[in-house]
């Protein structure tokens, strides 16, 4: 997601946030060190916004910024979510990075920070006390390293299981599953009614890996998860238990036929499309799912029976049932971008007005406290409630572990589902990747 905002994502927008703005930050203006207010300058932005509503939202923000900044031009390139990380890493490594780009946080951001590729936004317009109060210190803390704010928060995308209320009713499911055993019971009822229980876009790897991430969230304690983010030590038995949970789930045969060749978000035959068209009852995704599903329904309207519930608890788990996982991302500026311009652009993106319209465009819960009164859908209110009660909020694990380890983890989950590796083999693969990192 990655979605993952799989962040795997702003994906949030995962499916909905798929856009990127490309061109060198200094291609049509002076070097950042020489920039003075009023000088001609081109801010280039990369996002993962691909839906029409998301593109319109960004264009509106860009025009508003240009109107208040003489001689400044905003140029955008919108990139498919699954392609963004690779293109961005290439651009950063070549010194031809965009001025502003979507940031997934976690280990990926730490790697960029170590390479001195990010602008320190501390003290800029987006770091004002007023905006911090409205967006919440927690969202800033997730994007701060060694006291430096390296990205501006844009949203938190709690993941969970999205489902069709109509298909649940057809299958006779009257209670939302709170445990994995209850989820297994729901799967059995759906199969008995001739309904595919779970849509899975295994072709893109990360949607399948989500199942491992969430099982790890339930099997591992908060202390273990946090320690592993820094140490990349996977010796705690909970990580192998999470892999066994994935194997046990797959043994129920809950997924759509051909799930290994199914994409996550592209077209009616994607996993999101199966949910959108009532061809499957559930999908595990971040809170970008409603926007993605909306674009894949026959009439391009929101799915009226769409519901959400937190990932169920496992009986042996050390993790808290109220712990959440999701993208905690935002936007970073590449080193060399004028700090004043970058900070003001990111602050504008996070204004109350633009956070309200952001929710309308993407269906992603607004961070800005004054913008949350626009939330109308029951599932969004549920997620806000879950966030308010959360004992811990983890980023997606591939983001936490960095690109090298995260990529190995995602592929290892696919191999787990195909029988090419075992739970112990998965742990061995990511441990070896961490040792090489």
HUFENKA-V518103 format. One line per field, one symbol per residue. ss: DSSP state (H for helix, E for strand, C for the rest). phi: phi as a letter, one per 40 degrees, with the letter a starting at -180 (. if undefined). A space follows every 10 residues. Layout:
ss = ???
phi = ???
This chain:
ss = CCCCCCCCCC CCHHHHCCCC CCCCCCCCCC CHHHCCCCCC EEEEEEECCC CHHHHHHHHH HHHHHHHHCC CEEEEEEECC HHHHHHHHHH HHHHCCCCCE EEECCHHHHH HHHHCCCECC CCCCHHHCHH HHHHHCHHHH HCCEECCEEC CEEEEEEECE EEEEHHHHHH CCCCCCCCEH HHHHHHHHHH HHCCCCCECC CHHHCHHHHH HHHHHHHHHC CHHHHHHHHH HCCCCCHHHH HHHHHHHHHH HCCCECCCHH HCCCCCCCCC HHHHHHCCCC CEEEECCCHH HHHHHHCCCC CCCCCEEEEC CCECCCCCCC CCCEEEEEEE EEEECCCCHH HHHHHHHHHC CHHHHHHHHH HHCCCCCCHH HHHHCCCHHH HHHHHHHHHC CCEECCHHHH HCHHHHHHHH HHHHHHHCCC CCHHHHHHHH HHHHHHC
phi = ..de....i. cedecccbaa bbiccbcbac ddcccbdhcc abcbbbbbcb cdccccccdc cccccccbbc gbbbbbbbbd dccccccccc ccccgbcccb acbcggcccc cccccfcbcc cdgcdcbcdc cdcccgcdcc dcbbbfgbcb accbabbcci ccaccccccd cgcbbccbbc cccccccccc cccgbccbca ccccgccccd ccdcccdccb cdccdcccdc cfbbccdccc cccccccccc ccfccccgcc bcccbbgccc ccccccbfca caacacccdd cccdcbcdbf bdccbcbaac cccbcccccc cccbbicbba bbbcdhcdcc ccccccccdb cdcccccccc cbgbdcccdc cccccbcdcc cccccccccc cabccccccd cgcccccccd ccccccccgc abdccccccc ccccccc
